[in-house]
Amino acid sequence: MTRAVRRGDDRGAVAALVAVLLSTGVLVGMAALSVDVGQLYAERRQVQNGADAAALAVAAGCAASTTCTAATGGIANLNANDGATAVVSVCGAERAALPACPANSGPVLTQCPPAPAGVEGWVRVGTATATAGGGTLLPPTFARALAGNAGYAGTQVRACAQAAWGGEASGTALPLTISLCEWSAATANGTTFAPPPPYPPYPAGEVALKLHATNDATGCPASAPSGSNLPGGFGWLASNNCQTTTIAGGTVSSDPGVSASSCADQLNALVGTLLYLPVFDQASGSGSGGQYRIHGFAAFYFDGYALPGAHPNTVNPHGTVTKCKGSDKCIYGWFTQGLVPTGGQIGPVSMGARVVALTG
């Protein structure tokens, strides 16, 4: 009986406690802290994602051509729940179309990262809150109800992203390597490239890259006897399923011989596509003990080939097939510039194969 009476005395205590907490603003403050601050964090993630995506898009456009534009194409909006994010600034370096970036200012959280080093160029994109109705503030849910906070209309959340482009640091490709000498001769030391595909129409300047050719007019060291891979041409690399991973500045083992029989199917399938091939600047040893030092990576439109162990093939009916005669072994095509579709890290040397990456 005593316990029953005491239980009855507690009735209404919770309601009284809630009333006290509401009247003192504690519950509203807790709601503002949890809901409104949570909304701010979610909004920041959205505007940051929008900045990242827009920076990558602008950098990819710059890397793929000799000019670039500050237009983001509305890509930042795709990362917002309401489909609206404001792009408040686009700036960068190494392209005349991009305005220079101002010095960092404002809260540390929204500042842009320092300019990257060892890249061809970079771009920064700043984003901020925008609403589908045209507003620029993230409206509060509970914060306005706090005492003395009735005039609070919301906050504009800002973010900054930086993306850069430059040469490829490493890659997995067809196990062929081209000499730096031949690349330099075909591109005038990296100053002349064919326009990027698609082809046709086929551009001028098709080259025939040779293995131990009978005559070599490139000015590179003479090609080696049959079965050897030395500077002056290109050579097969040790591979797994006709794929080899190489790193700029690293070495890779050679695969002696000139027959393409183990890669015949892959070669045939790759004709008419853009290859990203390693370029070597030093070779040592011979046969299976040979080593190539990789200088960088070139973008090469693979037009055709004439190699033992694989039926000759070309997609260009007007190609310079006559450059590969007799016992010459060649691949044909153009050195151009292009974005590596698999992405990756930016390397120290740019030779036409380019990578775009976020740098902050």
Secondary structure, DSSP 8 states (H G I E B T S, - for coil): -HHHHHHHHTTTHHHHHHHHHHHTTHHHHHHIIIIIHHHHHHHHHHHHHHHHHHHHHHHHHHHTSS---S--TTGGGGGSTTS-EEEEEEEEES-TTS-------S-GGG------SSSSEEEEEEEEE--TTS--SB--SSGGGSTT-TT---B--EEEEEEEEEEBSEEEE-SEEEEHHHHHHHHTTTT-----S--SS--S--EEEEES-S---SSS----STT---TTSEEEB--BTTBEEEETT-EEEB--S---GGGHHHHHHHTTEEEEEEEEEEEES-GGG-EEEEEEEEEEEEEEEEETTEEEEES-TTS-GGGS-TT-EEEEEEEE-EE-TT---B-S--BBEEEEEE--
